[in-house]
Amino acid sequence: MEIKILGPGCSKCQQVEKIVKETVAESGVNARVEKVTDVMEIAGYGVFGTPAVVINDEVKCVGKIPKKEEIRSWLEK
């Protein structure tokens, strides 16, 4: 599983990265978490608000900090 956190590195983006990494560790899912800060790469996902979470090339949320329960549901699919 490949998870990307899209954002320039603002405090919200850092929070999302932390929460996603914690949730992945707690769930035991084999996933690689990558931070994407390049504006052109972010725009390539059709995302124009950050932070955003992309799992296996599917945009899961944009412009908000997801709750752990929400992230867990994405990891189970």
Secondary structure, DSSP 8 states (H G I E B T S, - for coil): -EEEEESSS-HHHHHHHHHHHHHHHHHT---EEEEE--HHHHHHTT--SSSEEEETTEEEEESS---HHHHHHHHH-
